[in-house]
């Protein structure tokens, strides 16, 4: 325990990683602090010290998930790309984040199950989301100025669409696979879906 006492940031990160896996698997109601403590190598007292309790730990995990996707977008250099390339990169990055972080989908579903009360007062996430919408609005404005994009496209609705066309596919991969009769997660199916997502978004915006 002396090691952990000297490394509070690592301890916190270990707890968050264990909590992310537990909440993604079982949701808020099913997750157990004891299991998180065991998986993280910490103990319940330390979890309560760092986060206050299971609800607050869930809030921290949800915040981390959203910060992760927003941070990835901010690192793409979208402002330096042409408007068309920027939207292309954004669609690809969103899709890839979902694939690289499959727990994100189940965590967001769990947060929605609780009517988003765990992020309702989170000013940081509001600020990040505002910056994201403004970045997309800037891409659209540059595209309009270059007469590449249609006029009057709502950046908020476009942000929602970019998120939704990938999110719905992946969150319904099991039921969809049964009903449509193919493996949604095969390499070929994922490649086709990404291309469809790109085609859909570009057809929405291009003149």
Rosetta constraint file for C-alpha pairs under 8 A:
AtomPair CA 1 CA 5 HARMONIC 6.26 0.50
AtomPair CA 2 CA 6 HARMONIC 6.46 0.50
AtomPair CA 3 CA 7 HARMONIC 6.42 0.50
AtomPair CA 4 CA 8 HARMONIC 6.21 0.50
AtomPair CA 4 CA 10 HARMONIC 7.56 0.50
AtomPair CA 4 CA 11 HARMONIC 5.95 0.50
AtomPair CA 7 CA 11 HARMONIC 6.22 0.50
AtomPair CA 8 CA 12 HARMONIC 6.07 0.50
AtomPair CA 9 CA 13 HARMONIC 6.13 0.50
AtomPair CA 10 CA 14 HARMONIC 6.03 0.50
AtomPair CA 11 CA 15 HARMONIC 6.22 0.50
AtomPair CA 11 CA 40 HARMONIC 7.91 0.50
AtomPair CA 11 CA 42 HARMONIC 7.19 0.50
AtomPair CA 12 CA 16 HARMONIC 6.17 0.50
AtomPair CA 12 CA 50 HARMONIC 6.92 0.50
AtomPair CA 13 CA 17 HARMONIC 6.13 0.50
AtomPair CA 14 CA 18 HARMONIC 6.24 0.50
AtomPair CA 14 CA 40 HARMONIC 5.18 0.50
AtomPair CA 14 CA 41 HARMONIC 7.73 0.50
AtomPair CA 15 CA 19 HARMONIC 5.97 0.50
AtomPair CA 15 CA 36 HARMONIC 6.85 0.50
AtomPair CA 15 CA 37 HARMONIC 7.07 0.50
AtomPair CA 15 CA 40 HARMONIC 5.10 0.50
AtomPair CA 15 CA 42 HARMONIC 7.14 0.50
AtomPair CA 15 CA 47 HARMONIC 7.15 0.50
AtomPair CA 16 CA 20 HARMONIC 5.91 0.50
AtomPair CA 16 CA 57 HARMONIC 7.64 0.50
AtomPair CA 16 CA 60 HARMONIC 7.65 0.50
AtomPair CA 16 CA 61 HARMONIC 6.28 0.50
AtomPair CA 17 CA 21 HARMONIC 6.47 0.50
AtomPair CA 17 CA 40 HARMONIC 7.47 0.50
AtomPair CA 18 CA 22 HARMONIC 6.25 0.50
AtomPair CA 18 CA 36 HARMONIC 5.38 0.50
AtomPair CA 18 CA 37 HARMONIC 7.78 0.50
AtomPair CA 18 CA 39 HARMONIC 5.72 0.50
AtomPair CA 18 CA 40 HARMONIC 5.43 0.50
AtomPair CA 19 CA 23 HARMONIC 5.88 0.50
AtomPair CA 19 CA 36 HARMONIC 5.52 0.50
AtomPair CA 19 CA 57 HARMONIC 7.44 0.50
AtomPair CA 19 CA 58 HARMONIC 7.53 0.50
AtomPair CA 19 CA 61 HARMONIC 7.06 0.50
AtomPair CA 20 CA 24 HARMONIC 5.90 0.50
AtomPair CA 20 CA 61 HARMONIC 5.89 0.50
AtomPair CA 20 CA 103 HARMONIC 7.33 0.50
AtomPair CA 21 CA 25 HARMONIC 6.13 0.50
AtomPair CA 21 CA 103 HARMONIC 7.11 0.50
AtomPair CA 22 CA 26 HARMONIC 6.02 0.50
AtomPair CA 22 CA 27 HARMONIC 7.35 0.50
AtomPair CA 22 CA 31 HARMONIC 5.72 0.50
AtomPair CA 22 CA 32 HARMONIC 7.68 0.50
AtomPair CA 22 CA 35 HARMONIC 7.75 0.50
AtomPair CA 22 CA 36 HARMONIC 6.73 0.50
AtomPair CA 23 CA 27 HARMONIC 4.46 0.50
AtomPair CA 23 CA 28 HARMONIC 5.70 0.50
AtomPair CA 23 CA 30 HARMONIC 7.70 0.50
AtomPair CA 23 CA 31 HARMONIC 5.62 0.50
AtomPair CA 23 CA 58 HARMONIC 7.36 0.50
AtomPair CA 23 CA 107 HARMONIC 6.83 0.50
AtomPair CA 24 CA 103 HARMONIC 5.24 0.50
AtomPair CA 24 CA 104 HARMONIC 7.60 0.50
AtomPair CA 24 CA 106 HARMONIC 5.35 0.50
AtomPair CA 24 CA 107 HARMONIC 5.32 0.50
AtomPair CA 25 CA 31 HARMONIC 7.93 0.50
AtomPair CA 25 CA 103 HARMONIC 7.94 0.50
AtomPair CA 25 CA 106 HARMONIC 7.68 0.50
AtomPair CA 26 CA 30 HARMONIC 4.84 0.50
AtomPair CA 26 CA 31 HARMONIC 5.37 0.50
AtomPair CA 27 CA 31 HARMONIC 5.94 0.50
AtomPair CA 27 CA 106 HARMONIC 7.87 0.50
AtomPair CA 27 CA 107 HARMONIC 7.28 0.50
AtomPair CA 27 CA 110 HARMONIC 5.83 0.50
AtomPair CA 28 CA 54 HARMONIC 7.99 0.50
AtomPair CA 28 CA 55 HARMONIC 7.66 0.50
AtomPair CA 28 CA 58 HARMONIC 6.93 0.50
AtomPair CA 28 CA 110 HARMONIC 7.04 0.50
AtomPair CA 31 CA 35 HARMONIC 7.73 0.50
AtomPair CA 32 CA 36 HARMONIC 6.48 0.50
AtomPair CA 33 CA 37 HARMONIC 6.05 0.50
AtomPair CA 33 CA 44 HARMONIC 6.66 0.50
AtomPair CA 33 CA 54 HARMONIC 6.60 0.50
AtomPair CA 34 CA 38 HARMONIC 6.22 0.50
AtomPair CA 34 CA 43 HARMONIC 7.67 0.50
AtomPair CA 34 CA 44 HARMONIC 6.54 0.50
AtomPair CA 35 CA 39 HARMONIC 6.11 0.50
AtomPair CA 36 CA 40 HARMONIC 6.02 0.50
AtomPair CA 37 CA 41 HARMONIC 6.00 0.50
AtomPair CA 37 CA 42 HARMONIC 5.05 0.50
AtomPair CA 37 CA 43 HARMONIC 4.78 0.50
AtomPair CA 37 CA 44 HARMONIC 5.76 0.50
AtomPair CA 37 CA 47 HARMONIC 7.26 0.50
AtomPair CA 38 CA 42 HARMONIC 6.56 0.50
AtomPair CA 38 CA 43 HARMONIC 6.94 0.50
AtomPair CA 42 CA 46 HARMONIC 6.41 0.50
AtomPair CA 42 CA 47 HARMONIC 7.38 0.50
AtomPair CA 43 CA 47 HARMONIC 6.48 0.50
AtomPair CA 44 CA 48 HARMONIC 6.23 0.50
AtomPair CA 45 CA 49 HARMONIC 6.09 0.50
AtomPair CA 46 CA 50 HARMONIC 6.13 0.50
AtomPair CA 47 CA 51 HARMONIC 5.81 0.50
AtomPair CA 47 CA 52 HARMONIC 6.97 0.50
AtomPair CA 47 CA 53 HARMONIC 6.98 0.50
AtomPair CA 48 CA 52 HARMONIC 4.21 0.50
AtomPair CA 48 CA 53 HARMONIC 5.09 0.50
AtomPair CA 51 CA 56 HARMONIC 5.76 0.50
AtomPair CA 51 CA 57 HARMONIC 5.46 0.50
AtomPair CA 51 CA 60 HARMONIC 7.86 0.50
AtomPair CA 52 CA 56 HARMONIC 6.05 0.50
AtomPair CA 52 CA 57 HARMONIC 7.30 0.50
AtomPair CA 53 CA 57 HARMONIC 6.09 0.50
AtomPair CA 54 CA 58 HARMONIC 6.11 0.50
AtomPair CA 55 CA 59 HARMONIC 6.34 0.50
AtomPair CA 55 CA 118 HARMONIC 7.87 0.50
AtomPair CA 56 CA 60 HARMONIC 6.29 0.50
AtomPair CA 57 CA 61 HARMONIC 6.27 0.50
AtomPair CA 58 CA 62 HARMONIC 6.19 0.50
AtomPair CA 58 CA 118 HARMONIC 7.59 0.50
AtomPair CA 59 CA 63 HARMONIC 6.10 0.50
AtomPair CA 59 CA 118 HARMONIC 5.26 0.50
AtomPair CA 59 CA 119 HARMONIC 6.68 0.50
AtomPair CA 60 CA 64 HARMONIC 6.10 0.50
AtomPair CA 61 CA 65 HARMONIC 6.28 0.50
AtomPair CA 62 CA 66 HARMONIC 6.44 0.50
AtomPair CA 62 CA 107 HARMONIC 6.67 0.50
AtomPair CA 62 CA 108 HARMONIC 7.33 0.50
AtomPair CA 62 CA 111 HARMONIC 7.56 0.50
AtomPair CA 62 CA 118 HARMONIC 7.88 0.50
AtomPair CA 62 CA 119 HARMONIC 7.63 0.50
AtomPair CA 63 CA 67 HARMONIC 6.04 0.50
AtomPair CA 63 CA 119 HARMONIC 7.33 0.50
AtomPair CA 63 CA 125 HARMONIC 7.08 0.50
AtomPair CA 64 CA 68 HARMONIC 6.02 0.50
AtomPair CA 65 CA 69 HARMONIC 6.73 0.50
AtomPair CA 65 CA 104 HARMONIC 6.15 0.50
AtomPair CA 66 CA 70 HARMONIC 6.28 0.50
AtomPair CA 66 CA 125 HARMONIC 7.22 0.50
AtomPair CA 67 CA 71 HARMONIC 5.83 0.50
AtomPair CA 67 CA 125 HARMONIC 7.17 0.50
AtomPair CA 67 CA 128 HARMONIC 7.60 0.50
AtomPair CA 68 CA 72 HARMONIC 6.22 0.50
AtomPair CA 69 CA 73 HARMONIC 6.41 0.50
AtomPair CA 69 CA 94 HARMONIC 7.44 0.50
AtomPair CA 69 CA 97 HARMONIC 6.65 0.50
AtomPair CA 70 CA 74 HARMONIC 6.34 0.50
AtomPair CA 70 CA 128 HARMONIC 6.74 0.50
AtomPair CA 70 CA 129 HARMONIC 7.62 0.50
AtomPair CA 70 CA 132 HARMONIC 7.18 0.50
AtomPair CA 71 CA 75 HARMONIC 6.47 0.50
AtomPair CA 72 CA 76 HARMONIC 6.82 0.50
AtomPair CA 72 CA 93 HARMONIC 7.68 0.50
AtomPair CA 73 CA 90 HARMONIC 6.92 0.50
AtomPair CA 73 CA 93 HARMONIC 7.06 0.50
AtomPair CA 73 CA 94 HARMONIC 7.94 0.50
AtomPair CA 74 CA 78 HARMONIC 7.65 0.50
AtomPair CA 76 CA 89 HARMONIC 7.55 0.50
AtomPair CA 76 CA 90 HARMONIC 7.95 0.50
AtomPair CA 77 CA 81 HARMONIC 6.93 0.50
AtomPair CA 78 CA 86 HARMONIC 5.01 0.50
AtomPair CA 78 CA 89 HARMONIC 7.70 0.50
AtomPair CA 78 CA 90 HARMONIC 7.91 0.50
AtomPair CA 78 CA 139 HARMONIC 7.96 0.50
AtomPair CA 79 CA 86 HARMONIC 7.44 0.50
AtomPair CA 79 CA 135 HARMONIC 7.85 0.50
AtomPair CA 79 CA 139 HARMONIC 7.38 0.50
AtomPair CA 81 CA 85 HARMONIC 5.89 0.50
AtomPair CA 81 CA 86 HARMONIC 5.41 0.50
AtomPair CA 82 CA 86 HARMONIC 5.96 0.50
AtomPair CA 83 CA 87 HARMONIC 6.31 0.50
AtomPair CA 83 CA 139 HARMONIC 5.27 0.50
AtomPair CA 83 CA 140 HARMONIC 6.96 0.50
AtomPair CA 83 CA 142 HARMONIC 6.26 0.50
AtomPair CA 83 CA 143 HARMONIC 5.28 0.50
AtomPair CA 84 CA 88 HARMONIC 6.23 0.50
AtomPair CA 84 CA 143 HARMONIC 7.36 0.50
AtomPair CA 84 CA 148 HARMONIC 7.95 0.50
AtomPair CA 84 CA 202 HARMONIC 7.89 0.50
AtomPair CA 85 CA 89 HARMONIC 6.02 0.50
AtomPair CA 86 CA 90 HARMONIC 6.14 0.50
AtomPair CA 86 CA 139 HARMONIC 7.10 0.50
AtomPair CA 87 CA 91 HARMONIC 6.21 0.50
AtomPair CA 87 CA 139 HARMONIC 7.50 0.50
AtomPair CA 87 CA 202 HARMONIC 7.82 0.50
AtomPair CA 88 CA 92 HARMONIC 6.29 0.50
AtomPair CA 88 CA 198 HARMONIC 6.53 0.50
AtomPair CA 88 CA 202 HARMONIC 7.86 0.50
AtomPair CA 89 CA 93 HARMONIC 5.96 0.50
AtomPair CA 90 CA 94 HARMONIC 6.08 0.50
AtomPair CA 91 CA 95 HARMONIC 6.28 0.50
AtomPair CA 91 CA 162 HARMONIC 6.17 0.50
AtomPair CA 91 CA 197 HARMONIC 7.33 0.50
AtomPair CA 91 CA 198 HARMONIC 6.50 0.50
AtomPair CA 92 CA 96 HARMONIC 6.04 0.50
AtomPair CA 92 CA 194 HARMONIC 7.23 0.50
AtomPair CA 92 CA 198 HARMONIC 7.72 0.50
AtomPair CA 93 CA 97 HARMONIC 6.01 0.50
AtomPair CA 94 CA 98 HARMONIC 6.49 0.50
AtomPair CA 94 CA 162 HARMONIC 7.55 0.50
AtomPair CA 94 CA 163 HARMONIC 6.90 0.50
AtomPair CA 94 CA 166 HARMONIC 7.71 0.50
AtomPair CA 95 CA 99 HARMONIC 6.46 0.50
AtomPair CA 95 CA 166 HARMONIC 5.83 0.50
AtomPair CA 95 CA 194 HARMONIC 7.24 0.50
AtomPair CA 96 CA 100 HARMONIC 5.97 0.50
AtomPair CA 97 CA 101 HARMONIC 5.77 0.50
AtomPair CA 98 CA 102 HARMONIC 5.59 0.50
AtomPair CA 98 CA 104 HARMONIC 6.69 0.50
AtomPair CA 98 CA 105 HARMONIC 7.06 0.50
AtomPair CA 98 CA 166 HARMONIC 7.77 0.50
AtomPair CA 98 CA 167 HARMONIC 7.40 0.50
AtomPair CA 101 CA 105 HARMONIC 8.00 0.50
AtomPair CA 102 CA 106 HARMONIC 7.41 0.50
AtomPair CA 103 CA 107 HARMONIC 6.01 0.50
AtomPair CA 104 CA 108 HARMONIC 6.11 0.50
AtomPair CA 105 CA 109 HARMONIC 6.17 0.50
AtomPair CA 105 CA 167 HARMONIC 7.08 0.50
AtomPair CA 105 CA 170 HARMONIC 7.93 0.50
AtomPair CA 105 CA 171 HARMONIC 6.53 0.50
AtomPair CA 106 CA 110 HARMONIC 6.07 0.50
AtomPair CA 106 CA 171 HARMONIC 7.69 0.50
AtomPair CA 107 CA 111 HARMONIC 6.16 0.50
AtomPair CA 108 CA 112 HARMONIC 6.18 0.50
AtomPair CA 109 CA 113 HARMONIC 6.19 0.50
AtomPair CA 110 CA 114 HARMONIC 6.63 0.50
AtomPair CA 111 CA 115 HARMONIC 6.46 0.50
AtomPair CA 111 CA 116 HARMONIC 5.17 0.50
AtomPair CA 111 CA 117 HARMONIC 7.58 0.50
AtomPair CA 111 CA 118 HARMONIC 6.92 0.50
AtomPair CA 112 CA 116 HARMONIC 5.17 0.50
AtomPair CA 114 CA 118 HARMONIC 7.72 0.50
AtomPair CA 116 CA 120 HARMONIC 6.03 0.50
AtomPair CA 117 CA 121 HARMONIC 7.79 0.50
AtomPair CA 119 CA 125 HARMONIC 7.70 0.50
AtomPair CA 122 CA 126 HARMONIC 6.60 0.50
AtomPair CA 123 CA 127 HARMONIC 6.10 0.50
AtomPair CA 124 CA 128 HARMONIC 6.18 0.50
AtomPair CA 125 CA 129 HARMONIC 6.01 0.50
AtomPair CA 126 CA 130 HARMONIC 6.09 0.50
AtomPair CA 127 CA 131 HARMONIC 6.25 0.50
AtomPair CA 128 CA 132 HARMONIC 6.20 0.50
AtomPair CA 129 CA 133 HARMONIC 6.23 0.50
AtomPair CA 130 CA 134 HARMONIC 6.16 0.50
AtomPair CA 131 CA 135 HARMONIC 6.12 0.50
AtomPair CA 132 CA 136 HARMONIC 6.36 0.50
AtomPair CA 133 CA 137 HARMONIC 6.05 0.50
AtomPair CA 133 CA 155 HARMONIC 6.22 0.50
AtomPair CA 133 CA 156 HARMONIC 6.12 0.50
AtomPair CA 133 CA 159 HARMONIC 6.85 0.50
AtomPair CA 134 CA 138 HARMONIC 6.10 0.50
AtomPair CA 134 CA 155 HARMONIC 7.82 0.50
AtomPair CA 135 CA 139 HARMONIC 6.42 0.50
AtomPair CA 136 CA 140 HARMONIC 6.29 0.50
AtomPair CA 136 CA 155 HARMONIC 6.02 0.50
AtomPair CA 136 CA 159 HARMONIC 7.37 0.50
AtomPair CA 137 CA 141 HARMONIC 6.12 0.50
AtomPair CA 137 CA 154 HARMONIC 7.94 0.50
AtomPair CA 137 CA 155 HARMONIC 5.17 0.50
AtomPair CA 138 CA 142 HARMONIC 6.17 0.50
AtomPair CA 139 CA 143 HARMONIC 6.16 0.50
AtomPair CA 140 CA 144 HARMONIC 6.13 0.50
AtomPair CA 140 CA 149 HARMONIC 6.85 0.50
AtomPair CA 140 CA 153 HARMONIC 7.44 0.50
AtomPair CA 140 CA 155 HARMONIC 7.46 0.50
AtomPair CA 141 CA 145 HARMONIC 6.15 0.50
AtomPair CA 142 CA 146 HARMONIC 6.25 0.50
AtomPair CA 143 CA 147 HARMONIC 6.12 0.50
AtomPair CA 143 CA 148 HARMONIC 5.07 0.50
AtomPair CA 143 CA 149 HARMONIC 4.88 0.50
AtomPair CA 143 CA 150 HARMONIC 7.98 0.50
AtomPair CA 144 CA 148 HARMONIC 5.89 0.50
AtomPair CA 144 CA 149 HARMONIC 4.86 0.50
AtomPair CA 144 CA 150 HARMONIC 6.24 0.50
AtomPair CA 144 CA 151 HARMONIC 6.03 0.50
AtomPair CA 147 CA 207 HARMONIC 7.32 0.50
AtomPair CA 148 CA 206 HARMONIC 5.84 0.50
AtomPair CA 148 CA 207 HARMONIC 5.74 0.50
AtomPair CA 149 CA 205 HARMONIC 5.12 0.50
AtomPair CA 149 CA 206 HARMONIC 4.45 0.50
AtomPair CA 149 CA 207 HARMONIC 5.06 0.50
AtomPair CA 150 CA 205 HARMONIC 5.60 0.50
AtomPair CA 150 CA 206 HARMONIC 5.89 0.50
AtomPair CA 150 CA 207 HARMONIC 5.01 0.50
AtomPair CA 153 CA 158 HARMONIC 7.55 0.50
AtomPair CA 153 CA 205 HARMONIC 7.26 0.50
AtomPair CA 154 CA 158 HARMONIC 6.28 0.50
AtomPair CA 155 CA 159 HARMONIC 6.10 0.50
AtomPair CA 156 CA 160 HARMONIC 6.30 0.50
AtomPair CA 157 CA 161 HARMONIC 6.16 0.50
AtomPair CA 158 CA 162 HARMONIC 6.15 0.50
AtomPair CA 159 CA 163 HARMONIC 6.33 0.50
AtomPair CA 160 CA 164 HARMONIC 5.95 0.50
AtomPair CA 161 CA 165 HARMONIC 6.02 0.50
AtomPair CA 161 CA 201 HARMONIC 7.90 0.50
AtomPair CA 162 CA 166 HARMONIC 7.11 0.50
AtomPair CA 162 CA 197 HARMONIC 7.87 0.50
AtomPair CA 162 CA 201 HARMONIC 7.15 0.50
AtomPair CA 163 CA 167 HARMONIC 6.00 0.50
AtomPair CA 164 CA 168 HARMONIC 5.71 0.50
AtomPair CA 165 CA 169 HARMONIC 6.62 0.50
AtomPair CA 165 CA 197 HARMONIC 6.38 0.50
AtomPair CA 166 CA 170 HARMONIC 6.42 0.50
AtomPair CA 166 CA 194 HARMONIC 7.91 0.50
AtomPair CA 166 CA 197 HARMONIC 7.23 0.50
AtomPair CA 167 CA 171 HARMONIC 5.98 0.50
AtomPair CA 168 CA 172 HARMONIC 6.01 0.50
AtomPair CA 169 CA 173 HARMONIC 5.97 0.50
AtomPair CA 169 CA 176 HARMONIC 7.92 0.50
AtomPair CA 169 CA 184 HARMONIC 8.00 0.50
AtomPair CA 170 CA 184 HARMONIC 7.85 0.50
AtomPair CA 172 CA 176 HARMONIC 5.53 0.50
AtomPair CA 173 CA 177 HARMONIC 5.71 0.50
AtomPair CA 173 CA 183 HARMONIC 7.93 0.50
AtomPair CA 173 CA 184 HARMONIC 5.55 0.50
AtomPair CA 173 CA 185 HARMONIC 7.26 0.50
AtomPair CA 174 CA 178 HARMONIC 6.52 0.50
AtomPair CA 174 CA 184 HARMONIC 7.66 0.50
AtomPair CA 175 CA 179 HARMONIC 6.17 0.50
AtomPair CA 176 CA 180 HARMONIC 5.68 0.50
AtomPair CA 176 CA 181 HARMONIC 7.69 0.50
AtomPair CA 176 CA 184 HARMONIC 7.28 0.50
AtomPair CA 177 CA 181 HARMONIC 5.40 0.50
AtomPair CA 177 CA 182 HARMONIC 5.11 0.50
AtomPair CA 177 CA 183 HARMONIC 5.28 0.50
AtomPair CA 177 CA 184 HARMONIC 5.62 0.50
AtomPair CA 178 CA 182 HARMONIC 7.06 0.50
AtomPair CA 183 CA 189 HARMONIC 7.10 0.50
AtomPair CA 184 CA 189 HARMONIC 5.66 0.50
AtomPair CA 184 CA 190 HARMONIC 6.79 0.50
AtomPair CA 185 CA 189 HARMONIC 6.23 0.50
AtomPair CA 185 CA 190 HARMONIC 5.94 0.50
AtomPair CA 186 CA 190 HARMONIC 6.16 0.50
AtomPair CA 187 CA 191 HARMONIC 6.19 0.50
AtomPair CA 188 CA 192 HARMONIC 6.20 0.50
AtomPair CA 189 CA 193 HARMONIC 6.09 0.50
AtomPair CA 190 CA 194 HARMONIC 6.19 0.50
AtomPair CA 191 CA 195 HARMONIC 6.32 0.50
AtomPair CA 192 CA 196 HARMONIC 6.17 0.50
AtomPair CA 193 CA 197 HARMONIC 6.13 0.50
AtomPair CA 194 CA 198 HARMONIC 6.22 0.50
AtomPair CA 195 CA 199 HARMONIC 6.12 0.50
AtomPair CA 196 CA 200 HARMONIC 6.01 0.50
AtomPair CA 197 CA 201 HARMONIC 6.28 0.50
AtomPair CA 198 CA 202 HARMONIC 6.11 0.50
AtomPair CA 199 CA 203 HARMONIC 6.01 0.50
AtomPair CA 200 CA 204 HARMONIC 6.34 0.50
AtomPair CA 201 CA 205 HARMONIC 6.63 0.50
AtomPair CA 202 CA 206 HARMONIC 5.77 0.50
